[in-house]
Amino acid sequence: MAEVNLDKIFASFILSLEDVVDVSELTQIEKEYLGKGSVLSEERAKLASLSNDDKKKYGALLKDFADKVSKKLESFKVDFEKSYFTEKEKSENPDISLDWFSKKGTRKHILTNVMEEVVDIFASLGYTVAHGPEAETSWHNFDALNTPDWHPARYESDTLYLDKDLKNLLRTQTSTVQVRHMQDNKPPVYIVAPGRVYRSDQLDATHSPVFHQIEGLAVDDGITFSDLKGTLEYFVKEFFGKNVQTKFIPHFFPFTEPSAEVLVSWKDGEWLEILGCGMVDPNVFQNVEYPSTTQGFAFGVGVERLAMLRYGIDHIKNFYENDLRFLEQF
């Protein structure tokens, strides 16, 4: 019984479908493989000359071939028409409505990324994260941190108070978390406190009434200024790069003594201040009822400040305007 290679013919049929660019071409393909004059039609005509057994066997093969071609044609036609008319609709009838449901997924805000990176750096040194309320008492925000009544930070022009008695306020620093943590925990203490803080500042390129801080506190036996310096130098190099140099210059903060500002060497050779730090003042430890022999250091850094330096951002308002053209860069 002479048979044609039906698998080879089916493979040729599949290749012809791949070249289809218009639905009308499917009619011609159907005629070529199933209609009069097709190989299938010629092979069916030969059945009469075969024995009964060969006729049954070969006839079944030809039927299977015809069924496979018909099913493939039908499914291909459905898929092709769906795709064809979908593309046609898009090109001829563009959708000008807003895409309310973004298909790009979600991503973290640049400030969240920077804050988490800083926390991760200190976590690698053994620090844990502590949180506290944003609406604070004046005692936690100022008194416990050794800030005298006459200090300018306590003026209503600088602080957002929540009552006429000036007893409650929106925290001006996350140092309040350090106070609360020490009230509830005995040394050793190694914490970082990230969060939002508030000050009565006018919005300009580098100031905002709402911004983010990360405060750190280390309290343990034998802690010295050298430990503070080594810790912050490690942080700076991890965040900005191994080649960035640091410089500590004397400064004054009510809650640390001695105190310093940390500067980094920048691309144009200029020294830029990035954070304040110092050894915790003994009065602060006394206010939280720690032993008089307690030693420790603290530091505080602005998250927006870090992000602006690293990414060359020239105005702090860019972080808060929700402009996707800005946010999608990060």
QUIFENQUI-V215378 format. One record per residue. RES is the residue in three letters. PSI is psi as a letter, one per 40 degrees, with the letter a starting at -180 (NA if undefined). OMEGA is omega as a letter, one per 30 degrees, with the letter a starting at -180 (999 if undefined). Layout:
BEGIN
{{RES PSI OMEGA} {RES PSI OMEGA}}
END
This chain:
BEGIN
{{MET h l} {ALA h l} {GLU i l} {VAL i l} {ASN g a} {LEU d l} {ASP d l} {LYS d l} {ILE d a} {PHE d l} {ALA d l} {SER d l} {PHE d l} {ILE d l} {LEU d l} {SER d l} {LEU d a} {GLU d a} {ASP e a} {VAL h l} {VAL e l} {ASP i a} {VAL d a} {SER d a} {GLU d a} {LEU d l} {THR d l} {GLN d l} {ILE d l} {GLU d l} {LYS d a} {GLU d a} {TYR e a} {LEU e a} {GLY a l} {LYS h a} {GLY e l} {SER i l} {VAL d l} {LEU d l} {SER d l} {GLU d a} {GLU d l} {ARG d l} {ALA d a} {LYS e a} {LEU d a} {ALA d a} {SER e a} {LEU i l} {SER i a} {ASN d l} {ASP d a} {ASP d a} {LYS d a} {LYS d a} {LYS d a} {TYR d l} {GLY d l} {ALA d l} {LEU d l} {LEU d l} {LYS d l} {ASP d l} {PHE d a} {ALA d l} {ASP d a} {LYS d a} {VAL d a} {SER d a} {LYS d l} {LYS d l} {LEU d a} {GLU d a} {SER d l} {PHE d a} {LYS d l} {VAL d a} {ASP d a} {PHE d a} {GLU d l} {LYS d l} {SER d a} {TYR d a} {PHE d l} {THR d l} {GLU d l} {LYS d l} {GLU d l} {LYS d a} {SER d a} {GLU d a} {ASN g a} {PRO i l} {ASP h a} {ILE e l} {SER i l} {LEU i l} {ASP g a} {TRP d a} {PHE g a} {SER h l} {LYS e a} {LYS e a} {GLY a a} {THR i l} {ARG i a} {LYS i l} {HIS i a} {ILE d l} {LEU d l} {THR d l} {ASN d a} {VAL d a} {MET d a} {GLU d l} {GLU d l} {VAL d l} {VAL d l} {ASP d l} {ILE d a} {PHE d l} {ALA d l} {SER e l} {LEU e l} {GLY e l} {TYR i l} {THR i a} {VAL h l} {ALA i a} {HIS i l} {GLY i a} {PRO i l} {GLU d l} {ALA h a} {GLU i l} {THR i l} {SER d l} {TRP d a} {HIS d a} {ASN d a} {PHE c a} {ASP d a} {ALA d a} {LEU f l} {ASN f l} {THR h a} {PRO i a} {ASP d a} {TRP e a} {HIS h a} {PRO d a} {ALA d a} {ARG e a} {TYR i l} {GLU d l} {SER e a} {ASP d a} {THR i l} {LEU g a} {TYR i a} {LEU e l} {ASP i a} {LYS d a} {ASP e l} {LEU f a} {LYS d a} {ASN i a} {LEU i l} {LEU h a} {ARG h l} {THR e a} {GLN i l} {THR e l} {SER d l} {THR d l} {VAL d l} {GLN d a} {VAL d a} {ARG d a} {HIS d a} {MET d l} {GLN d a} {ASP e a} {ASN h l} {LYS i l} {PRO i g} {PRO i a} {VAL h l} {TYR h a} {ILE i l} {VAL i a} {ALA g l} {PRO i l} {GLY i a} {ARG i l} {VAL i a} {TYR h l} {ARG i a} {SER g a} {ASP i l} {GLN i a} {LEU h l} {ASP a a} {ALA d a} {THR e a} {HIS i l} {SER i l} {PRO e l} {VAL h l} {PHE a a} {HIS i l} {GLN i l} {ILE h l} {GLU i l} {GLY i a} {LEU h l} {ALA h l} {VAL h a} {ASP i l} {ASP h l} {GLY e a} {ILE h a} {THR i l} {PHE d l} {SER d l} {ASP d l} {LEU d a} {LYS d l} {GLY d l} {THR d a} {LEU d l} {GLU d l} {TYR d l} {PHE d a} {VAL d a} {LYS d l} {GLU d a} {PHE d a} {PHE d a} {GLY i a} {LYS d a} {ASN e a} {VAL h l} {GLN i l} {THR i l} {LYS h l} {PHE h l} {ILE i a} {PRO i l} {HIS a l} {PHE h l} {PHE h a} {PRO d a} {PHE e l} {THR i l} {GLU h g} {PRO i a} {SER i a} {ALA i l} {GLU i l} {VAL h l} {LEU i l} {VAL i l} {SER h a} {TRP a a} {LYS d a} {ASP e a} {GLY e a} {GLU i l} {TRP h a} {LEU h l} {GLU h a} {ILE d a} {LEU i l} {GLY i a} {CYS i l} {GLY i l} {MET h a} {VAL h l} {ASP h l} {PRO d l} {ASN d l} {VAL d l} {PHE d l} {GLN d a} {ASN d l} {VAL e l} {GLU f l} {TYR i l} {PRO i a} {SER e a} {THR e a} {THR i l} {GLN i l} {GLY i l} {PHE i l} {ALA i l} {PHE i l} {GLY h a} {VAL i l} {GLY h a} {VAL d l} {GLU d l} {ARG d l} {LEU d a} {ALA d a} {MET d l} {LEU d a} {ARG d a} {TYR e l} {GLY f a} {ILE h a} {ASP e a} {HIS h a} {ILE d a} {LYS e l} {ASN d a} {PHE d a} {TYR e a} {GLU e l} {ASN f l} {ASP h a} {LEU d l} {ARG d l} {PHE d a} {LEU d a} {GLU e l} {GLN e a} {PHE NA 999}}
END
